[in-house]
Amino acid sequence: MPKVDLFIMDPTQDGSALYSPRQVAQLKQDGRLLLAYLSIGEAENYRSYWQKDWKPGHPAWLGPTNPEWGGNYKVHYWDPAWRRIVCKSALSIQKQGFDGLFLDVVDGWEFWQKDHPQAQKAMVDLVLEVSRETRRAQADFGIVLNGGDGLLGDRPLLEAITGVAKEEIFFGLGGDSKVTPAQFTRECQKRLRPLVEARKLVLSIDYTRDPAQKRAAYERARQNGYLEFIGARGLDSIPAQAR
C-alpha cells in the first residue's frame, strides 16, 4: 500500500458494488484517512440509484446530459427527490466506514443560475443538509468540496465543511505544465483565504511534469497554507513522490 495519508476514492468497485466495511477498514490501516466520492450536482447512470427508464425530463428533476462526461446528467439538485437520493447515498457511504465525503459538482449551480435565481443558495442548502445528516451519527465526519470556492462567502457553509479541493491554482490551467494565469491564481487565493484563516483544509491540485514547476507548486502551496498534490490529470494513479 502506498505511503499516503489521505485517499479520495470511489466508494464502489464498478459504480454500484460497494466496498465492504472490512475492505474500507483495510485501506484505513496505518491511520490513513479515506474520503468517498459523491456527486451531488449531477446524476450518474452507472450508480445503484439509476433506473433504466430514466431520461432527461423523466424524472422531472433530471436535466440534460453533460457532453464532457458520458453517463452524467445535470439535475435540479433543489428537488426533494434528488436530495433524498444524495442523503441516502451519503449515509450508505458513512456506514461503509469512510472518514468523510468528497462532494463533486458543487459548482453545478453555475449551470442553472440564469433559470433558477436561487441556484447558489440551493447548493449551499444541499451541502448543509448532507453535513447535518451524516454528523448526527459521527460529529467529526469530513465534508470536502471539489471546487466550490465560489460558495465560501456563505458563513454557515464555511463553518460546516472540512475543506475544499481546488485544481490548477498554480499550474495546469489550459494544459499540463502550463503556468496558470496570475489573475486566476489571485482570484482563487482570495476566495480560499477565509478557509485558510479558519484553519481548514485547502487541497491544491496541480498538473505539471516539470521538476522546477513541481518544486515551485509545493513551495507556493506551503506559503499559502495549502496541502499540495501534483498528479496525472485523470487522478487515477499515485505519483512517485507520494509513495
N, C-alpha and C positions, 0 to 999 in steps of 0.2 A: 504494500500500500504506500503510495507517495506520502512524503512527509509534508503535509499541508495542514493548516489549522482550520480551514473552512472549505466545505464543499457546497456548491449550489448545483442541484441536480433535479432531474425529473423524478417525481415520486412513483413513477410506473416504469415497467420494463419495456412496454411497447405502446404506451398511450392509455392502456386500460388495466393491465395486470399490475396490481400494486406490489411494491416490495413489502415483504413481511416485516413485522416489528423485529423479528430476530435478525433479518438481513440489515435493517437500519441500525440496530444495536452494534452489529459487527463493524459497520462503517464508522461508527462513532468511537471506536476504540482509540485509546491514547488521548482522549479529551477533545478530539476534533468536533467542530460544530457542523450540523447539516441543515441547510435551508432547502426547502422544496419549492420548485417552480409552480406557479399558479397564475394563469392568465385570467384577469378579471375584466378586461376591456374587449376581448374577442372570444368567440366560441370556436372550438376545435373539433372537427368531425371524427377524430380518432380517440376521443375521450369516452368514458363509460356512460356519461350522461346523454350522449348524442343518440338521436332516434333516426331511423333510416328514412322516414318520410319528411324530415326537416328540409326546408329550403328557404331562401330569403323571403321574408314575409309570413312564413309558417314555421314556427310560431310567430306571433306578431312582433316580438322583440328581436327577432333575428334579422340582421341587416345584410348588406351586400358582402361579397367575398373580398378578401384582402388580396389584390393582384400580386403582391410581393411574397405572399406566403400561402401556398396551396393548402386548402382544407381549413383555412381560418376565415372567420366571418365577423364583421362588426356587429355589435349588439347594442340594444337600448339597455345599458347597464343600470339605469334607474328603474327598470321594470322589476316589480316584486318577484316575478317568476325567475328571472335571471339571478337576482340577488340570493334567492333561496338555493339555487344551484351552486353559486360561489361559496356561500357559507357552509353548505353540506360538504363540498369538496375540501374546504379548509379544515373542518372538524375531522374529516376522514384522514387527512394528512397528519393532523396532530396525534390521532390515535396510533398512527404508524410509528411514532416516536421521534419525529423530526423536531429540531430545536426552533424552527420558525419557518416563515414563508418568504419567498422571493416573488413579489407581485409584479406581473408584467402587464404591459399595455395600459398603465395608469395614465398615460398621456392620450388615451383614446378620446378624451373629452374634446380635444382639438378638432377631431373629425366632425363632431356634432355641434359645435358651438354656434354656428350660423343658424341652425334649425332649432336648437334647444338652448335658450338663453341661460338656463341653469345647469348646463352640462358640466362645468367645472365643479360647482358645489355638489352635484350629484356624485361625481367621482370621489370627492372628499368624503361624502357621507358613506359611500360603499366601503372605502378603506377603514373608516372608523367603525363601521358595523362588523367587518371581519376582525378587527382588533378586539372589540368587545366580546364577540362570540368565542374567540379562541382563548382569551385571557380569563374567562370565567373559570376555566379548569386549570390554567397554567399562567400565572401572573407574569412570568418572565419570557413568555413565548415571543419570538422575534418577528417583527414586521419590517421587511426591507423592500423598498420600492425600486424597480428598474426604471431609471429616469424619474419622472415625477417631480423634478426640482422646480417645475412651474407651479406646484401646489404648496410649496413651503411657506408661502405667505399666510396660510391658514394656521393659526396658533394651536388649536386643538389637534390638528393632524401632525404638526411638528412635534408636539408632546407625545403623541401616541406611537409614532413609528420608531424603529430601532436605527434606521439609516436609509441611505439612498446609494444606488449604484449609478454611475454616470460614465458613458463611453466617450472617448475621443476628446477629452479635455485638453490634452497636450499634443497628441499625435494620432493620426489616422483618419481625421475628417477629410473625406474626399479620396481616400485610398491609403493602404498600408504604407507606413514610413513617410507620409506627408505631414508636414508641420501644420497643426490646426491653426487657423487664423486667430490672431491675437484678440480680436474683438469677441469672437465666440468664447475664447478662454476666459476673458474678463467677465463676460456675462454669466458664464457658468459659476465662476468663483464667487460672484456677487450673490447669486441665488443660493449657493451652498453655504455661505458664511454663517447664517443662523444655525444651521445644523452642526457645524464645527463648534460654534460658540456654546451650543447646548451639549457638547461632548458626546455627540452621536457619530455613528459610522458613516463615512463617505468612502465608498469603494470606487476608485478611479480605474477605469479600464481603457488602456491604450493599445494601439495596433502598430507595431513597428518591428522591423528586423534589424535595424541599425543599432549597433552596440552603444554608440555615443548617445543616440536618442533614448535608448533604454536607461542609461545612467542618468540622463537629464530628467526623464519622467519620474524616476524614483526619488531624485533629489527635490524636484519641484513639488511632488506629492507630499514628501516629508515636511517641507517648509510650510505647506498649507494645511497640514493636519489630516491628510487623506491616507488611506491604505491603497497602495498601487498594485495593479495586476496588469501584466503585459502578456498577451496570448494570441493565439490564432483567431481570426475573425469568426470562425464557426463556433468558438468556445466549446469545442468537443474534445479537447486534449489539454494536458497539463504541461506547460513549458518546462524545460530542463532546470531553470533557476528556481522553480517552485517545488522540485522533487526533493 
